Amino acid sequence: MRGYFAIGVEGISKAMNVGSLFRTAHAFDASFVFTVAANYSRGEGGKSDTSDAPGHVPFYSFPDIASMTLPKGCSLVGVELTDDAVELPSFRHPAQAAYVMGPERGSLSPEMTKKCEFVVKIPTRFCVNVGVAGAIIMYDRVVSLGQFPRRPISPGGPAEAPPEHVFGEQKIRNKMEKFRDTPPILEED
């Protein structure tokens, strides 16, 4: 799968929830994990993060939204249960994305929501635990962007293997070629 993803939380106060989320992110091969304006003790989070994700995956702790920085080209995707959010099954994940979730018993701050390029929601009747929500987001990303065979029509596993990638000759494309009226003029030596 091309691209990368990260997952983080804003304003969270329960270290066990963060630990569970980070452990799952480590299992799904996240590129980094982060907190923003959060009360997170790595020692407390380690009680549920038995893989020690911050010891294996880069961990960033931003004291506030203003100090939060993401890699160039990385889309910030908020995960929030709001009326105007895109439902997750209809969402095309960006190749480079950082997903952020709000605190327990709360929502993403208006400032964080404004900073997000997209806001998605998991189509549930009410909010689920932060760790569960993160797992659903990461699973959906892997399923929708991964190279898996199509699901069969009848119950059970896939009937066919995914097609093997075929390597061909190098193709050099010039984005402006399609706008030219005449073929390009080649210089002679």
VENBELHU-V78332 format. One record per residue. RES is the residue in three letters. SS is DSSP state (hx for helix, st for strand, lp for the rest). PHI is phi in degrees with one decimal (999 if undefined). Layout:
RES	SS	PHI
RES	SS	PHI
This chain:
MET	lp	999
ARG	lp	-82.9
GLY	lp	86.9
TYR	st	-153.9
PHE	st	-147.3
ALA	st	-136.3
ILE	st	-142.6
GLY	st	-154.4
VAL	st	-134.4
GLU	st	-115.3
GLY	lp	62.9
ILE	lp	-77.4
SER	lp	-124.7
LYS	lp	-102.7
ALA	hx	-60.1
MET	hx	-64.1
ASN	hx	-64.8
VAL	hx	-65.0
GLY	hx	-59.0
SER	hx	-64.1
LEU	hx	-61.3
PHE	hx	-67.3
ARG	hx	-62.9
THR	hx	-65.7
ALA	hx	-61.0
HIS	hx	-61.9
ALA	hx	-63.4
PHE	lp	-86.5
ASP	lp	67.8
ALA	lp	-63.4
SER	lp	-81.2
PHE	st	-162.7
VAL	st	-128.4
PHE	st	-154.8
THR	st	-127.9
VAL	st	-130.9
ALA	lp	47.2
ALA	lp	-115.7
ASN	lp	-100.9
TYR	lp	-125.0
SER	lp	-101.1
ARG	hx	-60.0
GLY	hx	-64.0
GLU	hx	-68.9
GLY	hx	-63.4
GLY	lp	-64.3
LYS	lp	-67.4
SER	lp	-107.5
ASP	lp	-95.5
THR	lp	-72.2
SER	lp	-92.7
ASP	lp	53.2
ALA	hx	-49.6
PRO	hx	-62.9
GLY	hx	-84.0
HIS	hx	-121.6
VAL	lp	-123.6
PRO	st	-53.7
PHE	st	-121.0
TYR	st	-119.2
SER	st	-117.3
PHE	st	-94.0
PRO	lp	-67.5
ASP	lp	-157.4
ILE	hx	-65.2
ALA	hx	-61.0
SER	hx	-88.2
MET	lp	-71.7
THR	lp	-127.2
LEU	lp	-123.9
PRO	lp	-59.8
LYS	lp	-58.3
GLY	lp	85.9
CYS	lp	-87.8
SER	st	-87.5
LEU	st	-88.3
VAL	st	-118.9
GLY	st	-81.4
VAL	st	-116.5
GLU	lp	-153.9
LEU	lp	-89.8
THR	lp	-125.2
ASP	lp	-63.6
ASP	lp	-94.1
ALA	lp	-74.9
VAL	st	-77.3
GLU	st	-70.2
LEU	hx	-51.7
PRO	hx	-62.5
SER	hx	-102.5
PHE	lp	-97.9
ARG	lp	-94.4
HIS	lp	-69.0
PRO	lp	-66.8
ALA	lp	-62.2
GLN	st	-115.8
ALA	st	-141.3
ALA	st	-122.6
TYR	st	-97.9
VAL	st	-128.7
MET	st	-121.2
GLY	lp	-84.5
PRO	lp	-77.8
GLU	lp	-62.4
ARG	lp	53.7
GLY	lp	-161.9
SER	lp	-132.0
LEU	lp	-58.7
SER	lp	-68.1
PRO	hx	-56.9
GLU	hx	-65.8
MET	hx	-69.5
THR	hx	-59.5
LYS	hx	-65.3
LYS	hx	-75.3
CYS	lp	-75.2
GLU	lp	-76.0
PHE	st	-136.9
VAL	st	-128.1
VAL	st	-119.0
LYS	st	-132.4
ILE	lp	-86.4
PRO	lp	-74.2
THR	lp	-118.9
ARG	lp	-72.3
PHE	lp	-152.1
CYS	lp	-63.0
VAL	lp	-108.8
ASN	lp	-55.2
VAL	hx	-57.0
GLY	hx	-63.7
VAL	hx	-67.1
ALA	hx	-59.6
GLY	hx	-62.4
ALA	hx	-62.9
ILE	hx	-63.5
ILE	hx	-60.6
MET	hx	-66.8
TYR	hx	-63.0
ASP	hx	-61.6
ARG	hx	-62.0
VAL	hx	-63.2
VAL	hx	-65.5
SER	hx	-80.0
LEU	hx	-105.7
GLY	lp	-76.6
GLN	lp	-98.5
PHE	lp	-107.6
PRO	lp	-66.0
ARG	lp	-63.5
ARG	lp	-70.1
PRO	lp	-72.6
ILE	lp	-72.1
SER	lp	-95.0
PRO	lp	-58.1
GLY	lp	122.4
GLY	lp	-80.7
PRO	lp	-64.7
ALA	lp	-87.9
GLU	lp	-135.9
ALA	lp	-81.1
PRO	lp	-64.5
PRO	lp	-64.0
GLU	lp	-75.5
HIS	lp	-70.8
VAL	lp	-107.0
PHE	lp	-89.2
GLY	lp	-118.1
GLU	lp	-71.1
GLN	lp	-65.7
LYS	lp	-119.2
ILE	lp	-105.6
ARG	lp	-112.9
ASN	lp	-105.4
LYS	lp	-59.8
MET	lp	-87.0
GLU	hx	-52.4
LYS	hx	-67.7
PHE	hx	-98.2
ARG	lp	-82.5
ASP	lp	-82.3
THR	lp	-123.3
PRO	lp	-62.2
PRO	lp	-64.8
ILE	lp	-89.2
LEU	lp	-93.4
GLU	lp	-78.0
GLU	lp	-91.3
ASP	lp	-74.8
